């Protein structure tokens, strides 16, 4: 991942497009952290397709339809 430290917040395209959403008092980008968050992906795996809790049969058929 490329880190660009000399870019000002005002130069970011999303900030320019949505100026009404972003505060004009944004001091800048957050400091670069030593560890970035990432999720390790493995080839051939997919999302888990399980209901988080048991459902009554009527609820399950309604959810599937």
PDB file of N, CA, C and O in Angstrom:
ATOM      1  N   UNK A   1       0.837  -1.172   0.000  1.00  0.00           N
ATOM      2  CA  UNK A   1       0.000   0.000   0.000  1.00  0.00           C
ATOM      3  C   UNK A   1       0.883   1.238   0.000  1.00  0.00           C
ATOM      4  O   UNK A   1       1.803   1.357   0.809  1.00  0.00           O
ATOM      5  N   UNK A   2       0.601   2.144  -0.901  1.00  0.00           N
ATOM      6  CA  UNK A   2       1.409   3.345  -1.042  1.00  0.00           C
ATOM      7  C   UNK A   2       0.917   4.416  -0.077  1.00  0.00           C
ATOM      8  O   UNK A   2      -0.281   4.690  -0.010  1.00  0.00           O
ATOM      9  N   UNK A   3       1.821   5.016   0.660  1.00  0.00           N
ATOM     10  CA  UNK A   3       1.475   6.068   1.610  1.00  0.00           C
ATOM     11  C   UNK A   3       1.919   7.397   1.026  1.00  0.00           C
ATOM     12  O   UNK A   3       3.094   7.591   0.712  1.00  0.00           O
ATOM     13  N   UNK A   4       0.972   8.304   0.887  1.00  0.00           N
ATOM     14  CA  UNK A   4       1.269   9.639   0.367  1.00  0.00           C
ATOM     15  C   UNK A   4       1.074  10.614   1.516  1.00  0.00           C
ATOM     16  O   UNK A   4      -0.046  10.795   1.993  1.00  0.00           O
ATOM     17  N   UNK A   5       2.144  11.237   1.962  1.00  0.00           N
ATOM     18  CA  UNK A   5       2.054  12.091   3.141  1.00  0.00           C
ATOM     19  C   UNK A   5       1.891  13.567   2.812  1.00  0.00           C
ATOM     20  O   UNK A   5       1.503  14.343   3.686  1.00  0.00           O
ATOM     21  N   UNK A   6       2.174  13.982   1.583  1.00  0.00           N
ATOM     22  CA  UNK A   6       2.107  15.402   1.267  1.00  0.00           C
ATOM     23  C   UNK A   6       0.800  15.807   0.582  1.00  0.00           C
ATOM     24  O   UNK A   6       0.743  16.874  -0.030  1.00  0.00           O
ATOM     25  N   UNK A   7      -0.236  14.996   0.668  1.00  0.00           N
ATOM     26  CA  UNK A   7      -1.537  15.322   0.089  1.00  0.00           C
ATOM     27  C   UNK A   7      -2.380  16.000   1.159  1.00  0.00           C
ATOM     28  O   UNK A   7      -2.451  15.529   2.294  1.00  0.00           O
ATOM     29  N   UNK A   8      -3.012  17.095   0.798  1.00  0.00           N
ATOM     30  CA  UNK A   8      -3.889  17.804   1.722  1.00  0.00           C
ATOM     31  C   UNK A   8      -5.302  17.251   1.602  1.00  0.00           C
ATOM     32  O   UNK A   8      -5.704  16.767   0.543  1.00  0.00           O
ATOM     33  N   UNK A   9      -6.048  17.327   2.694  1.00  0.00           N
ATOM     34  CA  UNK A   9      -7.404  16.782   2.719  1.00  0.00           C
ATOM     35  C   UNK A   9      -8.268  17.447   1.651  1.00  0.00           C
ATOM     36  O   UNK A   9      -9.107  16.788   1.038  1.00  0.00           O
ATOM     37  N   UNK A  10      -8.075  18.723   1.428  1.00  0.00           N
ATOM     38  CA  UNK A  10      -8.881  19.459   0.451  1.00  0.00           C
ATOM     39  C   UNK A  10      -8.662  18.963  -0.980  1.00  0.00           C
ATOM     40  O   UNK A  10      -9.502  19.203  -1.847  1.00  0.00           O
ATOM     41  N   UNK A  11      -7.550  18.276  -1.237  1.00  0.00           N
ATOM     42  CA  UNK A  11      -7.233  17.795  -2.575  1.00  0.00           C
ATOM     43  C   UNK A  11      -7.859  16.440  -2.887  1.00  0.00           C
ATOM     44  O   UNK A  11      -7.807  15.992  -4.033  1.00  0.00           O
ATOM     45  N   UNK A  12      -8.446  15.782  -1.900  1.00  0.00           N
ATOM     46  CA  UNK A  12      -9.050  14.469  -2.102  1.00  0.00           C
ATOM     47  C   UNK A  12     -10.372  14.664  -2.832  1.00  0.00           C
ATOM     48  O   UNK A  12     -11.184  15.498  -2.430  1.00  0.00           O
ATOM     49  N   UNK A  13     -10.593  13.908  -3.892  1.00  0.00           N
ATOM     50  CA  UNK A  13     -11.764  14.097  -4.760  1.00  0.00           C
ATOM     51  C   UNK A  13     -13.084  13.906  -4.013  1.00  0.00           C
ATOM     52  O   UNK A  13     -14.030  14.663  -4.234  1.00  0.00           O
ATOM     53  N   UNK A  14     -13.158  12.912  -3.140  1.00  0.00           N
ATOM     54  CA  UNK A  14     -14.398  12.660  -2.400  1.00  0.00           C
ATOM     55  C   UNK A  14     -14.733  13.851  -1.507  1.00  0.00           C
ATOM     56  O   UNK A  14     -15.899  14.223  -1.382  1.00  0.00           O
ATOM     57  N   UNK A  15     -13.729  14.442  -0.894  1.00  0.00           N
ATOM     58  CA  UNK A  15     -13.952  15.612  -0.045  1.00  0.00           C
ATOM     59  C   UNK A  15     -14.440  16.779  -0.891  1.00  0.00           C
ATOM     60  O   UNK A  15     -15.301  17.542  -0.454  1.00  0.00           O
ATOM     61  N   UNK A  16     -13.905  16.926  -2.086  1.00  0.00           N
ATOM     62  CA  UNK A  16     -14.339  17.999  -2.974  1.00  0.00           C
ATOM     63  C   UNK A  16     -15.782  17.804  -3.425  1.00  0.00           C
ATOM     64  O   UNK A  16     -16.541  18.770  -3.504  1.00  0.00           O
ATOM     65  N   UNK A  17     -16.167  16.565  -3.722  1.00  0.00           N
ATOM     66  CA  UNK A  17     -17.521  16.296  -4.206  1.00  0.00           C
ATOM     67  C   UNK A  17     -18.571  16.449  -3.115  1.00  0.00           C
ATOM     68  O   UNK A  17     -19.705  16.833  -3.402  1.00  0.00           O
ATOM     69  N   UNK A  18     -18.220  16.159  -1.887  1.00  0.00           N
ATOM     70  CA  UNK A  18     -19.184  16.181  -0.787  1.00  0.00           C
ATOM     71  C   UNK A  18     -18.750  17.169   0.295  1.00  0.00           C
ATOM     72  O   UNK A  18     -18.630  16.805   1.465  1.00  0.00           O
ATOM     73  N   UNK A  19     -18.520  18.400  -0.098  1.00  0.00           N
ATOM     74  CA  UNK A  19     -18.065  19.418   0.847  1.00  0.00           C
ATOM     75  C   UNK A  19     -19.091  19.699   1.939  1.00  0.00           C
ATOM     76  O   UNK A  19     -18.724  20.095   3.046  1.00  0.00           O
ATOM     77  N   UNK A  20     -20.375  19.498   1.636  1.00  0.00           N
ATOM     78  CA  UNK A  20     -21.403  19.752   2.643  1.00  0.00           C
ATOM     79  C   UNK A  20     -21.382  18.706   3.758  1.00  0.00           C
ATOM     80  O   UNK A  20     -21.911  18.954   4.841  1.00  0.00           O
ATOM     81  N   UNK A  21     -20.782  17.549   3.512  1.00  0.00           N
ATOM     82  CA  UNK A  21     -20.725  16.479   4.506  1.00  0.00           C
ATOM     83  C   UNK A  21     -19.482  16.596   5.380  1.00  0.00           C
ATOM     84  O   UNK A  21     -19.547  16.369   6.588  1.00  0.00           O
ATOM     85  N   UNK A  22     -18.366  16.946   4.782  1.00  0.00           N
ATOM     86  CA  UNK A  22     -17.105  17.008   5.513  1.00  0.00           C
ATOM     87  C   UNK A  22     -16.948  18.363   6.203  1.00  0.00           C
ATOM     88  O   UNK A  22     -17.284  19.404   5.639  1.00  0.00           O
ATOM     89  N   UNK A  23     -16.446  18.330   7.403  1.00  0.00           N
ATOM     90  CA  UNK A  23     -16.210  19.547   8.168  1.00  0.00           C
ATOM     91  C   UNK A  23     -15.065  20.329   7.537  1.00  0.00           C
ATOM     92  O   UNK A  23     -14.112  19.746   7.022  1.00  0.00           O
ATOM     93  N   UNK A  24     -15.167  21.641   7.582  1.00  0.00           N
ATOM     94  CA  UNK A  24     -14.086  22.467   7.028  1.00  0.00           C
ATOM     95  C   UNK A  24     -12.910  22.548   7.998  1.00  0.00           C
ATOM     96  O   UNK A  24     -11.859  23.090   7.654  1.00  0.00           O
ATOM     97  N   UNK A  25     -13.079  22.018   9.198  1.00  0.00           N
ATOM     98  CA  UNK A  25     -12.027  22.076  10.209  1.00  0.00           C
ATOM     99  C   UNK A  25     -11.265  20.759  10.341  1.00  0.00           C
ATOM    100  O   UNK A  25     -10.666  20.497  11.383  1.00  0.00           O
ATOM    101  N   UNK A  26     -11.281  19.935   9.308  1.00  0.00           N
ATOM    102  CA  UNK A  26     -10.542  18.674   9.359  1.00  0.00           C
ATOM    103  C   UNK A  26      -9.049  19.006   9.379  1.00  0.00           C
ATOM    104  O   UNK A  26      -8.548  19.650   8.457  1.00  0.00           O
ATOM    105  N   UNK A  27      -8.336  18.574  10.419  1.00  0.00           N
ATOM    106  CA  UNK A  27      -6.921  18.937  10.521  1.00  0.00           C
ATOM    107  C   UNK A  27      -6.027  18.223   9.513  1.00  0.00           C
ATOM    108  O   UNK A  27      -4.952  18.724   9.184  1.00  0.00           O
ATOM    109  N   UNK A  28      -6.447  17.074   9.021  1.00  0.00           N
ATOM    110  CA  UNK A  28      -5.628  16.330   8.074  1.00  0.00           C
ATOM    111  C   UNK A  28      -5.896  14.853   8.192  1.00  0.00           C
ATOM    112  O   UNK A  28      -6.854  14.431   8.839  1.00  0.00           O
ATOM    113  N   UNK A  29      -5.056  14.078   7.571  1.00  0.00           N
ATOM    114  CA  UNK A  29      -5.196  12.632   7.618  1.00  0.00           C
ATOM    115  C   UNK A  29      -4.702  12.103   8.962  1.00  0.00           C
ATOM    116  O   UNK A  29      -3.868  12.738   9.608  1.00  0.00           O
ATOM    117  N   UNK A  30      -5.207  10.952   9.384  1.00  0.00           N
ATOM    118  CA  UNK A  30      -4.695  10.373  10.627  1.00  0.00           C
ATOM    119  C   UNK A  30      -3.241   9.934  10.443  1.00  0.00           C
ATOM    120  O   UNK A  30      -2.807   9.691   9.317  1.00  0.00           O
ATOM    121  N   UNK A  31      -2.495   9.832  11.530  1.00  0.00           N
ATOM    122  CA  UNK A  31      -1.096   9.418  11.402  1.00  0.00           C
ATOM    123  C   UNK A  31      -0.995   7.980  10.893  1.00  0.00           C
ATOM    124  O   UNK A  31      -1.895   7.166  11.099  1.00  0.00           O
ATOM    125  N   UNK A  32       0.106   7.692  10.232  1.00  0.00           N
ATOM    126  CA  UNK A  32       0.341   6.347   9.718  1.00  0.00           C
ATOM    127  C   UNK A  32       0.605   5.434  10.908  1.00  0.00           C
ATOM    128  O   UNK A  32       1.455   5.726  11.749  1.00  0.00           O
ATOM    129  N   UNK A  33      -0.122   4.341  10.972  1.00  0.00           N
ATOM    130  CA  UNK A  33       0.011   3.400  12.084  1.00  0.00           C
ATOM    131  C   UNK A  33       1.030   2.323  11.727  1.00  0.00           C
ATOM    132  O   UNK A  33       1.285   2.043  10.556  1.00  0.00           O
ATOM    133  N   UNK A  34       1.601   1.733  12.764  1.00  0.00           N
ATOM    134  CA  UNK A  34       2.589   0.682  12.547  1.00  0.00           C
ATOM    135  C   UNK A  34       1.937  -0.569  11.977  1.00  0.00           C
ATOM    136  O   UNK A  34       2.529  -1.246  11.136  1.00  0.00           O
ATOM    137  N   UNK A  35       0.722  -0.884  12.425  1.00  0.00           N
ATOM    138  CA  UNK A  35       0.039  -2.076  11.941  1.00  0.00           C
ATOM    139  C   UNK A  35      -1.277  -1.673  11.286  1.00  0.00           C
ATOM    140  O   UNK A  35      -2.101  -0.998  11.903  1.00  0.00           O
ATOM    141  N   UNK A  36      -1.468  -2.077  10.072  1.00  0.00           N
ATOM    142  CA  UNK A  36      -2.718  -1.839   9.370  1.00  0.00           C
ATOM    143  C   UNK A  36      -3.593  -3.069   9.501  1.00  0.00           C
ATOM    144  O   UNK A  36      -3.083  -4.187   9.576  1.00  0.00           O
ATOM    145  N   UNK A  37      -4.894  -2.881   9.531  1.00  0.00           N
ATOM    146  CA  UNK A  37      -5.836  -3.986   9.623  1.00  0.00           C
ATOM    147  C   UNK A  37      -5.946  -4.667   8.268  1.00  0.00           C
ATOM    148  O   UNK A  37      -6.014  -3.997   7.237  1.00  0.00           O
ATOM    149  N   UNK A  38      -5.964  -5.991   8.266  1.00  0.00           N
ATOM    150  CA  UNK A  38      -6.173  -6.726   7.029  1.00  0.00           C
ATOM    151  C   UNK A  38      -6.852  -8.045   7.341  1.00  0.00           C
ATOM    152  O   UNK A  38      -6.779  -8.546   8.463  1.00  0.00           O
ATOM    153  N   UNK A  39      -7.507  -8.597   6.346  1.00  0.00           N
ATOM    154  CA  UNK A  39      -8.156  -9.900   6.458  1.00  0.00           C
ATOM    155  C   UNK A  39      -7.461 -10.829   5.482  1.00  0.00           C
ATOM    156  O   UNK A  39      -7.395 -10.548   4.286  1.00  0.00           O
ATOM    157  N   UNK A  40      -6.950 -11.925   5.987  1.00  0.00           N
ATOM    158  CA  UNK A  40      -6.257 -12.886   5.141  1.00  0.00           C
ATOM    159  C   UNK A  40      -7.290 -13.765   4.438  1.00  0.00           C
ATOM    160  O   UNK A  40      -8.104 -14.414   5.094  1.00  0.00           O
ATOM    161  N   UNK A  41      -7.259 -13.787   3.118  1.00  0.00           N
ATOM    162  CA  UNK A  41      -8.199 -14.574   2.328  1.00  0.00           C
ATOM    163  C   UNK A  41      -7.505 -15.815   1.785  1.00  0.00           C
ATOM    164  O   UNK A  41      -6.319 -15.775   1.457  1.00  0.00           O
ATOM    165  N   UNK A  42      -8.239 -16.909   1.692  1.00  0.00           N
ATOM    166  CA  UNK A  42      -7.711 -18.155   1.164  1.00  0.00           C
ATOM    167  C   UNK A  42      -8.466 -18.512  -0.112  1.00  0.00           C
ATOM    168  O   UNK A  42      -9.684 -18.348  -0.182  1.00  0.00           O
ATOM    169  N   UNK A  43      -7.747 -18.997  -1.116  1.00  0.00           N
ATOM    170  CA  UNK A  43      -8.376 -19.378  -2.378  1.00  0.00           C
ATOM    171  C   UNK A  43      -9.362 -20.516  -2.173  1.00  0.00           C
ATOM    172  O   UNK A  43      -9.103 -21.437  -1.399  1.00  0.00           O
ATOM    173  N   UNK A  44     -10.486 -20.453  -2.861  1.00  0.00           N
ATOM    174  CA  UNK A  44     -11.467 -21.524  -2.807  1.00  0.00           C
ATOM    175  C   UNK A  44     -12.449 -21.434  -1.657  1.00  0.00           C
ATOM    176  O   UNK A  44     -13.343 -22.272  -1.546  1.00  0.00           O
ATOM    177  N   UNK A  45     -12.304 -20.440  -0.804  1.00  0.00           N
ATOM    178  CA  UNK A  45     -13.251 -20.307   0.302  1.00  0.00           C
ATOM    179  C   UNK A  45     -14.309 -19.280  -0.050  1.00  0.00           C
ATOM    180  O   UNK A  45     -14.082 -18.399  -0.880  1.00  0.00           O
ATOM    181  N   UNK A  46     -15.452 -19.395   0.577  1.00  0.00           N
ATOM    182  CA  UNK A  46     -16.547 -18.466   0.349  1.00  0.00           C
ATOM    183  C   UNK A  46     -17.148 -18.025   1.660  1.00  0.00           C
ATOM    184  O   UNK A  46     -16.738 -18.484   2.726  1.00  0.00           O
ATOM    185  N   UNK A  47     -18.116 -17.139   1.586  1.00  0.00           N
ATOM    186  CA  UNK A  47     -18.749 -16.691   2.819  1.00  0.00           C
ATOM    187  C   UNK A  47     -19.507 -17.823   3.493  1.00  0.00           C
ATOM    188  O   UNK A  47     -20.019 -18.723   2.828  1.00  0.00           O
ATOM    189  N   UNK A  48     -19.575 -17.773   4.803  1.00  0.00           N
ATOM    190  CA  UNK A  48     -20.300 -18.787   5.560  1.00  0.00           C
ATOM    191  C   UNK A  48     -21.785 -18.508   5.428  1.00  0.00           C
ATOM    192  O   UNK A  48     -22.242 -17.394   5.680  1.00  0.00           O
ATOM    193  N   UNK A  49     -22.531 -19.520   5.033  1.00  0.00           N
ATOM    194  CA  UNK A  49     -23.965 -19.359   4.830  1.00  0.00           C
ATOM    195  C   UNK A  49     -24.711 -20.128   5.907  1.00  0.00           C
ATOM    196  O   UNK A  49     -25.217 -21.223   5.666  1.00  0.00           O
ATOM    197  N   UNK A  50     -24.774 -19.552   7.085  1.00  0.00           N
ATOM    198  CA  UNK A  50     -25.469 -20.161   8.210  1.00  0.00           C
ATOM    199  C   UNK A  50     -26.311 -19.106   8.890  1.00  0.00           C
ATOM    200  O   UNK A  50     -25.910 -17.945   8.975  1.00  0.00           O
ATOM    201  N   UNK A  51     -27.470 -19.499   9.373  1.00  0.00           N
ATOM    202  CA  UNK A  51     -28.261 -18.548  10.143  1.00  0.00           C
ATOM    203  C   UNK A  51     -27.611 -18.383  11.511  1.00  0.00           C
ATOM    204  O   UNK A  51     -27.106 -19.355  12.073  1.00  0.00           O
ATOM    205  N   UNK A  52     -27.615 -17.177  12.050  1.00  0.00           N
ATOM    206  CA  UNK A  52     -26.943 -16.954  13.326  1.00  0.00           C
ATOM    207  C   UNK A  52     -27.653 -17.613  14.508  1.00  0.00           C
ATOM    208  O   UNK A  52     -27.055 -17.782  15.570  1.00  0.00           O
ATOM    209  N   UNK A  53     -28.908 -17.982  14.336  1.00  0.00           N
ATOM    210  CA  UNK A  53     -29.658 -18.638  15.403  1.00  0.00           C
ATOM    211  C   UNK A  53     -30.749 -19.494  14.775  1.00  0.00           C
ATOM    212  O   UNK A  53     -31.063 -19.332  13.596  1.00  0.00           O
ATOM    213  N   UNK A  54     -31.319 -20.390  15.542  1.00  0.00           N
ATOM    214  CA  UNK A  54     -32.364 -21.273  15.026  1.00  0.00           C
ATOM    215  C   UNK A  54     -33.649 -20.494  14.804  1.00  0.00           C
ATOM    216  O   UNK A  54     -33.963 -19.555  15.536  1.00  0.00           O
ATOM    217  N   UNK A  55     -34.385 -20.905  13.777  1.00  0.00           N
ATOM    218  CA  UNK A  55     -35.658 -20.267  13.456  1.00  0.00           C
ATOM    219  C   UNK A  55     -36.750 -21.316  13.421  1.00  0.00           C
ATOM    220  O   UNK A  55     -36.498 -22.499  13.190  1.00  0.00           O
ATOM    221  N   UNK A  56     -37.956 -20.859  13.655  1.00  0.00           N
ATOM    222  CA  UNK A  56     -39.109 -21.737  13.505  1.00  0.00           C
ATOM    223  C   UNK A  56     -39.253 -22.061  12.021  1.00  0.00           C
ATOM    224  O   UNK A  56     -38.884 -21.232  11.189  1.00  0.00           O
ATOM    225  N   UNK A  57     -39.774 -23.233  11.656  1.00  0.00           N
ATOM    226  CA  UNK A  57     -39.908 -23.591  10.242  1.00  0.00           C
ATOM    227  C   UNK A  57     -40.681 -22.554   9.431  1.00  0.00           C
ATOM    228  O   UNK A  57     -40.325 -22.286   8.283  1.00  0.00           O
ATOM    229  N   UNK A  58     -41.720 -21.972   9.999  1.00  0.00           N
ATOM    230  CA  UNK A  58     -42.491 -20.958   9.270  1.00  0.00           C
ATOM    231  C   UNK A  58     -41.633 -19.725   8.982  1.00  0.00           C
ATOM    232  O   UNK A  58     -41.706 -19.164   7.888  1.00  0.00           O
ATOM    233  N   UNK A  59     -40.828 -19.301   9.944  1.00  0.00           N
ATOM    234  CA  UNK A  59     -39.949 -18.150   9.741  1.00  0.00           C
ATOM    235  C   UNK A  59     -38.886 -18.456   8.691  1.00  0.00           C
ATOM    236  O   UNK A  59     -38.552 -17.600   7.872  1.00  0.00           O
ATOM    237  N   UNK A  60     -38.362 -19.662   8.715  1.00  0.00           N
ATOM    238  CA  UNK A  60     -37.329 -20.052   7.772  1.00  0.00           C
ATOM    239  C   UNK A  60     -37.853 -20.067   6.340  1.00  0.00           C
ATOM    240  O   UNK A  60     -37.179 -19.580   5.432  1.00  0.00           O
ATOM    241  N   UNK A  61     -39.053 -20.623   6.127  1.00  0.00           N
ATOM    242  CA  UNK A  61     -39.620 -20.629   4.771  1.00  0.00           C
ATOM    243  C   UNK A  61     -39.953 -19.218   4.317  1.00  0.00           C
ATOM    244  O   UNK A  61     -39.815 -18.902   3.135  1.00  0.00           O
ATOM    245  N   UNK A  62     -40.388 -18.365   5.236  1.00  0.00           N
ATOM    246  CA  UNK A  62     -40.677 -16.976   4.873  1.00  0.00           C
ATOM    247  C   UNK A  62     -39.395 -16.247   4.492  1.00  0.00           C
ATOM    248  O   UNK A  62     -39.386 -15.450   3.554  1.00  0.00           O
ATOM    249  N   UNK A  63     -38.329 -16.513   5.208  1.00  0.00           N
ATOM    250  CA  UNK A  63     -37.052 -15.876   4.922  1.00  0.00           C
ATOM    251  C   UNK A  63     -36.493 -16.331   3.576  1.00  0.00           C
ATOM    252  O   UNK A  63     -35.929 -15.523   2.839  1.00  0.00           O
ATOM    253  N   UNK A  64     -36.640 -17.605   3.251  1.00  0.00           N
ATOM    254  CA  UNK A  64     -36.113 -18.149   1.997  1.00  0.00           C
ATOM    255  C   UNK A  64     -36.925 -17.725   0.784  1.00  0.00           C
ATOM    256  O   UNK A  64     -36.410 -17.761  -0.334  1.00  0.00           O
ATOM    257  N   UNK A  65     -38.169 -17.329   0.966  1.00  0.00           N
ATOM    258  CA  UNK A  65     -39.008 -16.959  -0.194  1.00  0.00           C
ATOM    259  C   UNK A  65     -38.830 -15.522  -0.581  1.00  0.00           C
ATOM    260  O   UNK A  65     -39.460 -15.056  -1.531  1.00  0.00           O
TER     261      UNK A  65
END
